[in-house]
Amino acid sequence: MKRYQALADDIARSIRQGLLSPGQRLPSVRQASAARQLSPSTVFQAYYLLEAQGLVQSRARSGYYVSEQARTLPPEPDAASQPDGESRPVDVSELVFEVLESAMAHDIVPLGSAFMSPALFPLAKLGRAMAHEAVHLDPRSTVDDLTPGNAELRRHIALRYRIGGVELGANDLVVCNGAIEALNLCIAAVTRPGDAVLVESPCFYAALQVLERHGLHAIEVPTHPRDGIELGALATAIARHRPKACWLMTNFQNPLGSTMPDAKKRELVELLARHELPLIEDDVYGELHFGTHRPAPAKAYDRHGLVLHCSSFSKTLAPGYRIGWAAAGRYTQQVARLKLTNTLATCVPAQLAIARYLQRGSYERHLRRLRTTLAAQQSAYLTAVAEHFPQGTRVTRPDGGYFLWIELPEDRDALRVHREAARRGISIAPGPIFSAHRGHGHCLRLNYGHPLDARVAAALRVLGGLSSVRSAPA
Amino acid sequence: MKRYQALADDIARSIRQGLLSPGQRLPSVRQASAARQLSPSTVFQAYYLLEAQGLVQSRARSGYYVSEQARTLPPEPDAASQPDGESRPVDVSELVFEVLESAMAHDIVPLGSAFMSPALFPLAKLGRAMAHEAVHLDPRSTVDDLTPGNAELRRHIALRYRIGGVELGANDLVVCNGAIEALNLCIAAVTRPGDAVLVESPCFYAALQVLERHGLHAIEVPTHPRDGIELGALATAIARHRPKACWLMTNFQNPLGSTMPDAKKRELVELLARHELPLIEDDVYGELHFGTHRPAPAKAYDRHGLVLHCSSFSKTLAPGYRIGWAAAGRYTQQVARLKLTNTLATCVPAQLAIARYLQRGSYERHLRRLRTTLAAQQSAYLTAVAEHFPQGTRVTRPDGGYFLWIELPEDRDALRVHREAARRGISIAPGPIFSAHRGHGHCLRLNYGHPLDARVAAALRVLGGLSSVRSAPA
């Protein structure tokens, strides 16, 4: 992280948290340079970056000001969700597929998509790494690099964790076909059909689909849009339902964007360990942080091998390559064996390509660029939401990832918005697909991972209009 | 298939079936040329090929003779297996993993391996196809080519089926991470935990592991080493156990090498259809035939969409690329949805690489070479088995694939042979891993997919020695 980036992050955080208000003048470059003991060019670079992110505006001969648009942003959601606390079999797949399949048309505006724009990835550079590996493939690697996966790739992944303070070695990792396979194997390792699993409310629909597929029950736990699952409610649910596992996204949760603070993560891990409860941790967005540091995974606090941590390169580097992994603690061998019976192995040339790319050392540079782009797109989308969405709307400002969670006024019907939008060539992810009891009926998840071009701008205007219509009284 | 190959296949079959005996003189080139209405050079090429396969020997100034070694080949197994016919939960994984993991040492002689020598694949040419695709990857394909898979690849796969007389279109196919994922999804589509599934006896251990993982019961059905599962016994088992599916390898079954004749396949499909029973068909070895034609899959006779046919490129073209598929008939949408929740998608650059390779048109040429090599290796391994294995041994002569099934005298213990061999750096697949009731205790599966070099020759001698030891009376 360069100095100017650290400064920009610091100021951006102050703006997001309201410490600096819209319209307020930033210190001059000279003042800031003196106060922070940085060179003027560093300060200038930081301001320039903030301007690119839409957070500040320069005025001729007058300096930099916090963007006026921020003044009109809708408030953030400020309360944890309130699910009913029941344990129930999951039956969401039909609804989820209906929504997803309506979003698969090629020319739809992908605001409901789970993917960011593929143009944001270094696919050409990665392709050159793959070209080299594919042409020089050692025939033995078609056997040696099967499960648990290519040793060099696992070493690079482990190294990134260790730099981030998480004690993992190459042998703790099982390479999988994306995080979703890793998650499937981990939940299979710790549950049997009929068991109950604690999840966030709302939670990623694919997690619910996996639970459904494994014949598991879900217990939704109150979750705050800023700092994640409520530990008190979690403890209550453990006592009441005797679940067999807990499945969370600790960083930039999909769909809320919430991130659990470090202390809360530690407390979570300790709470679960007291009950010998495994934690399935889906951390695919952790690298997409806008702040200075990658937030730690809960795995960092795991002293008992009870955290089954899963992640992938699909959201950060290589969509379509399908390379993810599990660090499954005491369940590592079990997960490796399940992997053998599920898909045997992960595409070898794709593993080698990513290992080679990581070895070349440009991953961190790519990530820095990607994070800046996403932060700027978040600002732009927030501004558009402020402009087009009705009075009473609330919207999150996550510190990373590429999803906004929009709470419409309570008398709005997100499924209706979805259906009307789909008819107009726009996809959106309606709240009920993120809930085992079809909750969050007035909420939407909005993907800001695509550049806000004229087409997206028009689509956001349409969505705002659709969201202004009250649903007929039930 | 060239004319000389067809002639060689015809003669090879006569030799394998005993119509031509060891030591018998083949017709002269001139005689055969006149009798078969082929050019002398075609006949010469055929004899030359048979000599390369070790099936005939030339004697100076005297002509070609059926190889003397064939005289000493052990007889083929000549009776169907006799499992106990019970339905039972599957619990083989521990044993299978113990055996497989002992075979994972890097320098072990891989006679127990499920893979043939990776040197037999056109990895460099395939790598060049992948290099081209990876460097020119259209970012949109990282989304468009997710499940059900790249359209061009599916079109090429469907085309191969149609040329072989199987009516399949691109939309009938779901691309998967190898056949093993396809099989997992298919069995999940048609069963629920606790259901019973009919399998061959012996059957591929990975099938048993998949059943175990899904909480299913297995019913082993008598199976003949030459022509596969016994339909009478199958009908009896259906009536007795009311299974929910049947899972077979119809061509070059692993481990027996059996292939169901066409008429029997048709009868099988009709029998199952009368009971509305889905057939999971694993056909990964079908392309590795030594005869003139690829044997048809049972899918060719499916008029009710009840055959869920699975295959892959892993055994024929691209090990480690992990590209397989399912043609799941009436369950196609269900399988595609299960695929989305299991691994979301299959590695896109690997799909594109294979599509490009297939389009280039050299797949058929590669397959011809591969089949000839495997047929020659089978002869060489059979000769070695004849030389080293004890009196009373029986061994199959499959018309394709790369496995021999060896029945030792009944008082031998295959698990002991496995353990003793592993201690000497040799892997072998013992019979009990192919059975839900640990049957086939005196049988071994021998992989002849690796060139019979001095190291393998020495290993076969050791195995023969170990197989000569009677097990202590129980």
Chai-1 contact restraints between the chains, C-beta under 6 A:
chainA,res_idxA,chainB,res_idxB,connection_type,confidence,min_distance_angstrom,max_distance_angstrom,comment,restraint_id
A,F97,B,R337,contact,1.0,0.0,6.0,A-B,restraint_1
A,F115,B,V143,contact,1.0,0.0,6.0,A-B,restraint_2
A,P118,B,P139,contact,1.0,0.0,6.0,A-B,restraint_3
A,P118,B,T142,contact,1.0,0.0,6.0,A-B,restraint_4
A,A119,B,P139,contact,1.0,0.0,6.0,A-B,restraint_5
A,L123,B,L137,contact,1.0,0.0,6.0,A-B,restraint_6
A,L123,B,P139,contact,1.0,0.0,6.0,A-B,restraint_7
A,G127,B,A134,contact,1.0,0.0,6.0,A-B,restraint_8
A,G127,B,V135,contact,1.0,0.0,6.0,A-B,restraint_9
A,G127,B,L137,contact,1.0,0.0,6.0,A-B,restraint_10
A,R128,B,V135,contact,1.0,0.0,6.0,A-B,restraint_11
A,M130,B,A134,contact,1.0,0.0,6.0,A-B,restraint_12
A,M130,B,P349,contact,1.0,0.0,6.0,A-B,restraint_13
A,A131,B,A131,contact,1.0,0.0,6.0,A-B,restraint_14
A,A131,B,A134,contact,1.0,0.0,6.0,A-B,restraint_15
A,A131,B,V135,contact,1.0,0.0,6.0,A-B,restraint_16
A,A134,B,G127,contact,1.0,0.0,6.0,A-B,restraint_17
A,A134,B,M130,contact,1.0,0.0,6.0,A-B,restraint_18
A,A134,B,A131,contact,1.0,0.0,6.0,A-B,restraint_19
A,V135,B,G127,contact,1.0,0.0,6.0,A-B,restraint_20
A,V135,B,R128,contact,1.0,0.0,6.0,A-B,restraint_21
A,V135,B,A131,contact,1.0,0.0,6.0,A-B,restraint_22
A,L137,B,L123,contact,1.0,0.0,6.0,A-B,restraint_23
A,L137,B,G127,contact,1.0,0.0,6.0,A-B,restraint_24
A,P139,B,P118,contact,1.0,0.0,6.0,A-B,restraint_25
A,P139,B,A119,contact,1.0,0.0,6.0,A-B,restraint_26
A,P139,B,L123,contact,1.0,0.0,6.0,A-B,restraint_27
A,T142,B,P118,contact,1.0,0.0,6.0,A-B,restraint_28
A,T142,B,P319,contact,1.0,0.0,6.0,A-B,restraint_29
A,T142,B,G320,contact,1.0,0.0,6.0,A-B,restraint_30
A,V143,B,F115,contact,1.0,0.0,6.0,A-B,restraint_31
A,N177,B,N177,contact,1.0,0.0,6.0,A-B,restraint_32
A,N177,B,T343,contact,1.0,0.0,6.0,A-B,restraint_33
A,G178,B,T343,contact,1.0,0.0,6.0,A-B,restraint_34
A,G178,B,L344,contact,1.0,0.0,6.0,A-B,restraint_35
A,I180,B,L344,contact,1.0,0.0,6.0,A-B,restraint_36
A,E181,B,T343,contact,1.0,0.0,6.0,A-B,restraint_37
A,N184,B,N342,contact,1.0,0.0,6.0,A-B,restraint_38
A,P193,B,P193,contact,1.0,0.0,6.0,A-B,restraint_39
A,Q209,B,T341,contact,1.0,0.0,6.0,A-B,restraint_40
A,V210,B,T341,contact,1.0,0.0,6.0,A-B,restraint_41
A,R213,B,T341,contact,1.0,0.0,6.0,A-B,restraint_42
A,P319,B,T142,contact,1.0,0.0,6.0,A-B,restraint_43
A,G320,B,T142,contact,1.0,0.0,6.0,A-B,restraint_44
A,G320,B,V348,contact,1.0,0.0,6.0,A-B,restraint_45
A,Y321,B,C347,contact,1.0,0.0,6.0,A-B,restraint_46
A,R322,B,A345,contact,1.0,0.0,6.0,A-B,restraint_47
A,R322,B,C347,contact,1.0,0.0,6.0,A-B,restraint_48
A,R337,B,F97,contact,1.0,0.0,6.0,A-B,restraint_49
A,T341,B,Q209,contact,1.0,0.0,6.0,A-B,restraint_50
A,T341,B,V210,contact,1.0,0.0,6.0,A-B,restraint_51
A,T341,B,R213,contact,1.0,0.0,6.0,A-B,restraint_52
A,N342,B,N184,contact,1.0,0.0,6.0,A-B,restraint_53
A,T343,B,N177,contact,1.0,0.0,6.0,A-B,restraint_54
A,T343,B,G178,contact,1.0,0.0,6.0,A-B,restraint_55
A,T343,B,E181,contact,1.0,0.0,6.0,A-B,restraint_56
A,L344,B,G178,contact,1.0,0.0,6.0,A-B,restraint_57
A,L344,B,I180,contact,1.0,0.0,6.0,A-B,restraint_58
A,A345,B,R322,contact,1.0,0.0,6.0,A-B,restraint_59
A,C347,B,Y321,contact,1.0,0.0,6.0,A-B,restraint_60
A,C347,B,R322,contact,1.0,0.0,6.0,A-B,restraint_61
A,C347,B,C347,contact,1.0,0.0,6.0,A-B,restraint_62
A,C347,B,A350,contact,1.0,0.0,6.0,A-B,restraint_63
A,V348,B,G320,contact,1.0,0.0,6.0,A-B,restraint_64
A,P349,B,M130,contact,1.0,0.0,6.0,A-B,restraint_65
A,A350,B,C347,contact,1.0,0.0,6.0,A-B,restraint_66
